[in-house]
């Protein structure tokens, strides 16, 4: 990137340029938009880790993967690019959606379609960082204009009116919808402004220190040992597509996947991990539920949870659909007979699993499921 910002283009003073818009064409003033292809200042990359092979014994701490704080920020470069601006069709769709979502009693956006379209067009010219700064600047001004104090419980609550440039006074919900921010974000910005700062805090380039202290290797090893106890190894055919020299080539391969029972969810797996740490009194940093799921899905892609639909046979689905219209004694008796037979079958299946050995194989075929045939003869199945 050029470290020196470009100078704005100079308009020629010679010649006559018509300012009258063509028929069906909208007259626009200004076309200077920021370059959205530049790297965001607020993006941070996570430290990557790949599972070690069986013969590898290298161990590295999480602090080795931490990136150093950047001392300088790259200059933002602006260029004239008309393709970045939202088209008239997309603007109309966005404005229509904003008006339809206006649920306030005063209908503050009613009859302001043209103003909303102009404001949305101007908002599409700026970057996300500039939009955030605009939101905080607008909040800082609104909090000092026509502000009242209302008692709420033991404290005081500031109440003020929300306004949009070119649009006027609107409700808080519509104000958030136009800027595409949540009410929780507005509350956080208001607290920062009350603290005496309304500028966007620059990202220091550091990684998430809480996530960096998590022992990913221990987490993956625990998950792999857990799935070996309760999971079923299933041969799955994986289909992939690659484009080579403009030609799409399909490739199929067989891989072993471990499927956990359908009653397991990510919340329950997280609880199992917490119980394991407490029972063994381990001194490890527990990840957050979102980090727990994200890391295990990343490093253990062949371990999946069965779909709840797999454990429901077709006869149960038919009886359930018939009971929606009305429950009768005949349907209840039929469902009871069916579930009793299913329990006996499950008990027999568990006994067969316990008797499996190198000389004794157990072959199970489920007749309650329909056999789905491929619709295309060329599809491998």
N, C-alpha and C positions, 0 to 999 in steps of 0.2 A: 504494500500500500504506500502510496506517495505520502511522506511525512508532512508535506506542505499542502494545506487545503487549496482546492482549486478556486480561482477567482470566478465570480459570476459571469456568465456570458454577456458580452456587450451587444446591444441592439444597434443595427445600422440606422443612421439618421437620414440616409438617402433613400429616395423612392417613397411611394405612397402605399400604405397598407390599409386595407379596408377593415374597419372595425365592426361592420354589420354582420350578424350571424347568418349563416345559410339557412334555408328552410329546413325545419326538422332538426337543426343543430343547436345545442345549448351553448351559450356564451360563457366562457370560463375566464377568470382573471387569475393569472399566475399558474405556473406548472412546475415549480421547483419542489421536488420530493427528495427525501433522504434515500440513501442506498440501503435497501433492506437485505442485501446479500452480505453485508459485513458481519463480522462475528459479534455476538451480543456480549456486552460487558458483564452481564449478570449470570452468564452460564458458567457452570463449574463442572469439571469432568470427574467421575468417580474413579477410584483406584481399581485397576483391573487385576484379577487374580485367576489363574488357571489351576485346576486340580493337579496335584503332583502325581507322577506315575508311581508304580509299585516300587521301583528301584531307586527313586529319588529320595534324598534325605535332607534337602536344603530347607531351612526354616528362616523366614525373614519376618521381622516385626512390622506392625502396621505403621510405625513411625517412618520406616524407610520409604514407604510409598507416598508420603505426604509431599505435596508440591510446595515449593517456596513461594512466599508472597511476592507478587509482582510490585515493583517500585514505580512503574510508570504505566499509564493508560494510553492505548492507541488513539490517535486522533480520528474523529468521525469524518467520513468523506461523503459529500453530497454530490449527486449527479442528476441530470435531467433525464427521467425515464417515465414516459407516459404510460407504460404498461403496468406500472405499480398501482396507479390510481384505480379505484373501483369503477367499474362500468356503470352506465345509467341503469341497466337492468338489475344489477346486484344492489345498487343503492336503493332502488324502489322496493326490492324485496326486503331489504334490511329495515327501511322506514316503515313498510307495512307491518312487519313483525313487531317493531317497537310500539306502534299504535295499537295493535291487537293485544299486546301484553299489558297495556295500560289499564289497570284494574282499580284505579283510585276513583273516588266518588266525583271529583271535579272534572275528570277526563282531561287532564292537563295537556295531553298531546293531541287532543282532537282539533282538527283544522290547522295544524302546523306542519303539514307534510313537506311543504317547500322549504321551510326553515330547517327542519330535521335533515332533509336531503343535503342542504348546503353545509350544515355542521358536520354531518357524517363524511362528506367528501373532504372537508378540511382535516378531519380527524384521521383519515386514511393516508394523509401526506406525511405524517410524523411517525417516528419510531415508537416502540413500546416504552423505552426509557423516557422519551419526551412526553408521551402520554401520561406516564405516571407523575412526572413533574407538573404537568398541567393540572392533574387532579388535585395534587397537594397544594398548588398555588391557589386554585379555585376554592378549596376548603379553607385555607388560611384567610382568604378575603371574606368568605361567607360567614365565618365564625365571628367576625368583627362588625358585621353589618346586620342591623335589625335582629339583635340577639336578645333573647329573654332567658330568665332563669326560672326553672320549675323545680319545686321540691319533690323529691322522690325517695321515700324511705328516710334514711338518716343523712343522705347527702343531697347535693344539688345537681341538676341536669341542665345542660345548655341546649336550648332549642332555637333553631334558626331555619330560614327558608333556603331552599335549593334553587339555583338558577343556572341556565345554560346560555352561553353566548349564541346570539342570533335566534334563540328560541324563547327565552324568558323564564318565568317561574314554573317549576315543575315539582312533583313530589319526589321523595327520596328514592323510591323504587324505580321510577322512570329515569332519574338521574344516574343511578347505578347501572341500569340497563344500557343507557346510551354510551357510557364510558366502559361498559363491560367489566365491572368490578363488583365484588360482593359487599354486603353490609359489614361483614367481619373485617374486610380490608379497609373500609371507610373508618371503622372504629379504631383500627390500629394507626391509621394516618392521623386521626384526630388526637390521639394520645401523644403522638410524636410532635404534632404542632403545638399542643399545650405545653410540651416540654421545652419549647423555644426554638425548634428547627423545623423548617418546611421544605428542605432540599432533599433530594433522593440520595440515600446513602450509597456511596460507591462500594462495589463489591471488591473485597481485598484479594480475591483469587485463591483463597484457601479452601481446602476440602472440608467436608463435614467431619468435624472432630469426633462427634459421638459415634458415627458409623465407622470411622477409621480405627477405633479401639475395639471393634468387634472381631473376634477370632473366627474368621470365615472357615478355616480348615476344621476347627473343632465342630462348627455347626454342620458342615457337610458330612463329616465322619459320623456324627450322631444321627443324622437323617438317613444315611445309608445303612447303618446298623439297625435302625428302627424299621426300615422297610423290609429288611431281610427276615424279620420276625413275623410280620403280618401281611406282607405283600405277596402277590401272585405274579410270577414271571410269565409273560405272554409274548409270543412271537408276533410282531406287528410289521406289516408291509408299509414302508414309507415311500411316498411318491414325491419326486422333486422335478423341477423344470429349470433348465438352463438355456440361455440364448447364446449360441456360438456362431459367429459370422452371420448374424441376422436370422439364424435358423433355430427354432425352439425345439430342444431335445428333451424328452421325458426319460427319467431314470427311476427305476424301482429297486428297492433294497429291503432286505429283511433284517430287523433289529429286535433285540430283546428289550421289552419295556416291563417295568414293574408297576402293577396296578394296585393301589390301596383300596380297601373297602369303601363303598359309597357313603357310609355314615361318617367317614372322616372328612372334616372340613379344615380349612387353614386355621381357623380359630381353635379348633380342637387340637390340631397338631402343635400349635403354639402353646396351648395349655400342657400338652404332654412334655414339651421341652422344658417348660418352667418346673413341672413336677420332678423331672429327672434331675434338674440342677439342685432343687431343694433336698431331694432324698439323698443325693450323693454329696451334698455340701460342697459343690464346686465353686471355685472363685473365678467365674467367667462373667463377662459383660453380656447381658441379655439384650438382643436387638429389639427394636420396636416391631409390632406385628406387620407393618407395611414393609420394613426392611427384611424381616424374616421371610416373607413370601417372595419378595423380589429376588433375593440372593439364592434361595433354593430353586426357584424356577430358572434361574440363570445357569447355575452350576450343576443342577440335577435335572436336565431336560427329559431323561428317560424314566423318571418316576412321576407317575400321574395318579390322580384320584378318579376312581370309576364314576361314571355318570349315575345319578339316582335312577334313571330310566332303565338301567341294565338289570336292576334287581326287581323290576315290576314286569310280570309276565303279561301276555296279551289278554288272557282271560280275566285277570284282575282289572285291567283297563276297561274291558267291555262291561264288567259288572259295575264298576265305578261310574261309568257314563250312564248306565241304565238307572242307577240309584239317584242320579241328579234330578230326574223327573219325578221320582217318588220311590220311597223305600217300602217294600212289601215283605211279607213273611217268606215267600218263596225265594226272593233274591237274597235275603239274609241267610236262609238255610243253605242255599247253593254256595254262597261265599264262605260259610263256615266249613262245609265239606271240602271245598277247594283248599282253603288255608290249612286244614288239618292234614290233608295229603301232602301239602308242601312242607310242613314241619317234619313229617316222617321222612320225606325225601332228603331234607337238609340234615337230619340226624344220621341217616344212612351214609350220606356223602362225607360227613365228618368222621365217621367210623372207618370209611374206606381210606381217607387220607392218613389216618393213624396207622393203618396196616400196610402202607406203601413201603416197599423195599426194592432192592436191586432186582429181585426175582419176581416181585408182585407189582404189576402196573394196574392203575385204575383209570378206566376210560369213561368219561362222563359226557352224555349228550342231552341237551336241554330241548325237549319237544314242545315246550310252551312258547318258544319264540318263533316268529316267522322267518323263513329263509329269504333274504333279499338278494335277488339276482341283479347283475349289472345291466343297465339299460343300453350300453354300447358294447358291442362284441369285442372291440379292441381294448377294453379296460381290463387290466390284469386283476384277477380275483382268486 
